[in-house]
Amino acid sequence: MAWKHDTIAGTDGKARCGWATADPIYETYHDTEWGRPLKDDRALFELLTLEGCQAGLSWITVLRKREHYRKVYDGFDPARIARYTPAKLAKLLADPGIIRHKGKIEASVSNAKAYLALVEREGSFSKFLWSFVGGKPKKNRPRSLKDVPARSAESDAMSKALQKAGFKFVGSTICYAFMQASGMVDDHVAGCHRHRKE
């Protein structure tokens, strides 16, 4: 997606990355979550699930539905999601509070099963995912949004490993967005008030 400006002034006057349009939900997300290191296994599973649901849509659409997702997806508890029945999937598919895409809903269940198997094998979902950036945030510090890639060698490797582990909707572009959101990479642009904050 192309943005008109690298940064945009928010409702509070602060300059933010150009994708964080002057919407209170986006502003709060940009300031308090995006690009901040996330290490909790369940929170990472939730974020990866939501990134998969976002495919082909805008992230603000997912953010507006996130609280309802948490409610109907049992707090993104992988053990519970892995046991979802066809009746539960039909109920989710009929729920206007989430993105009603059959493939994405079915993938959330198969991904929960893949998550449980991976954690049993690796011991930690977080440690496994963070290994693709050497265990610490990669601070890219782009000068403009044009400098922000849609994918990277690290996201290519993560995507390949997750697919091999049985995950779906984890292409390299989705993985890169996930890495940005979880703070594995820091892509706050120059001029953004979060640039070089940490």
C-alpha positions in Angstrom: 0.0 0.0 0.0 1.3 3.5 -0.8 0.8 6.3 1.7 0.7 10.0 0.8 3.0 11.0 3.7 5.8 9.2 5.6 4.4 10.7 8.8 1.0 12.0 9.8 0.0 14.3 12.6 -2.3 12.5 15.1 -5.3 13.9 16.9 -2.9 14.9 19.7 -0.5 16.6 17.3 2.2 14.0 17.6 3.8 12.8 14.3 3.4 9.1 13.6 4.2 6.7 10.8 2.0 7.5 7.8 0.0 4.3 8.0 -1.3 5.2 11.5 -4.1 7.5 10.2 -5.7 9.9 12.6 -7.9 7.3 14.2 -7.7 6.9 18.0 -7.5 3.1 17.7 -4.6 3.3 15.3 -2.8 5.9 17.3 -3.0 3.9 20.5 -1.9 0.7 18.7 1.0 2.5 17.0 2.2 4.1 20.3 1.7 1.3 22.7 2.0 -2.0 20.7 3.5 -1.8 17.2 7.2 -2.3 17.2 7.4 -3.1 21.0 9.0 -6.5 21.8 6.3 -9.1 22.5 7.6 -12.3 24.1 4.4 -13.9 25.6 3.6 -17.2 23.8 -0.2 -16.8 23.8 0.0 -13.1 22.8 2.2 -14.0 19.9 -0.2 -16.8 18.9 -3.1 -14.2 19.0 -1.1 -11.7 16.9 -0.1 -14.3 14.3 -3.7 -15.5 14.1 -5.0 -11.9 13.6 -2.3 -11.1 11.0 -3.5 -14.1 9.0 -7.1 -12.9 9.3 -6.0 -9.5 8.0 -4.6 -10.9 4.7 -6.2 -8.9 1.9 -7.8 -6.4 4.3 -6.7 -3.3 6.2 -5.2 -3.7 9.7 -7.7 -1.2 11.2 -10.5 -3.6 10.3 -8.8 -6.3 12.4 -8.1 -3.9 15.3 -11.8 -2.8 15.4 -12.8 -6.5 15.7 -10.0 -7.6 18.0 -11.9 -7.5 21.3 -14.8 -9.5 19.8 -12.2 -12.0 18.4 -10.8 -12.4 21.9 -14.3 -13.1 23.2 -15.4 -15.7 20.6 -11.9 -17.3 20.4 -11.7 -18.0 24.1 -9.0 -15.5 24.7 -6.9 -17.1 22.0 -6.2 -20.2 24.1 -4.6 -22.6 21.6 -5.6 -25.7 23.6 -9.3 -24.7 23.4 -9.2 -23.5 19.8 -7.5 -26.8 18.8 -10.7 -28.6 20.0 -13.2 -26.5 18.1 -15.9 -28.6 16.6 -17.6 -28.2 13.2 -20.5 -26.6 15.0 -18.3 -24.0 16.6 -16.7 -23.3 13.2 -20.1 -22.8 11.7 -21.0 -20.4 14.5 -17.8 -18.4 13.9 -18.5 -18.3 10.2 -21.9 -16.7 10.9 -20.5 -14.1 13.4 -20.4 -10.6 11.9 -18.1 -9.5 14.6 -15.1 -11.3 13.0 -13.8 -11.7 9.5 -16.0 -14.4 8.1 -13.6 -16.2 5.8 -13.9 -20.0 6.0 -10.3 -20.7 5.1 -9.0 -18.3 7.7 -11.3 -19.6 10.4 -10.4 -23.2 9.6 -6.7 -22.2 9.6 -7.0 -20.8 13.1 -7.9 -24.3 14.3 -5.1 -26.1 12.4 -2.7 -23.4 13.5 -3.6 -23.9 17.1 -2.9 -27.6 16.7 0.4 -26.8 15.0 1.2 -24.3 17.8 0.7 -27.0 20.5 2.9 -29.4 18.7 5.6 -26.8 18.1 5.6 -25.7 21.8 5.8 -29.3 22.9 8.8 -29.8 20.6 10.6 -26.5 21.0 9.5 -25.5 24.6 8.6 -22.0 23.7 6.7 -20.4 20.8 8.4 -17.0 21.6 11.9 -18.4 21.6 11.3 -20.2 18.3 9.9 -17.1 16.6 12.5 -14.7 18.0 15.3 -17.0 16.8 14.7 -15.6 13.3 16.1 -12.2 14.5 18.7 -13.6 16.8 16.6 -13.1 19.9 16.6 -9.3 19.9 14.8 -6.6 17.9 16.3 -5.6 14.6 16.2 -1.8 14.4 15.9 -0.9 10.8 15.3 2.9 11.3 13.9 3.6 7.8 14.1 7.2 6.6 10.7 6.9 4.8 7.9 4.4 4.2 9.5 3.6 0.8 12.4 2.2 2.8 10.1 -0.3 4.6 10.1 -3.7 2.8 7.1 -6.0 2.5 9.3 -9.0 3.4 12.8 -9.9 4.3 15.2 -12.8 4.5 14.1 -13.3 8.1 10.4 -13.3 7.2 11.1 -15.7 4.3 12.8 -18.1 6.8 10.1 -17.7 9.4 7.3 -18.4 6.8 9.1 -21.5 5.5 9.6 -22.9 9.1 6.0 -22.1 10.1 4.6 -23.7 7.0 6.8 -26.8 7.6 5.4 -26.9 11.1 1.8 -27.0 9.7 0.8 -23.4 9.9 -1.4 -21.7 7.3 -1.8 -18.0 6.3 1.8 -17.4 7.2 3.3 -16.3 3.9 6.4 -14.1 4.1 4.5 -10.8 3.8 2.2 -11.8 6.7 5.3 -12.9 8.7 7.0 -9.6 8.1 3.9 -7.6 9.2 3.8 -9.9 12.3 7.5 -9.2 13.0 6.9 -5.5 12.8 3.9 -5.7 15.1 5.6 -7.9 17.6 8.8 -5.7 17.8 11.1 -8.3 16.1 11.8 -5.5 13.7 11.4 -1.8 14.4 10.3 0.1 11.3 9.2 3.4 12.8 10.1 6.0 10.2 12.2 9.1 10.7 10.0 11.9 11.9 7.7 9.6 13.9 7.7 10.3 17.6 8.5 6.6 18.3 11.6 6.7 16.0 14.8 6.0 18.1 12.8 6.1 21.3 14.1 2.7 22.4 
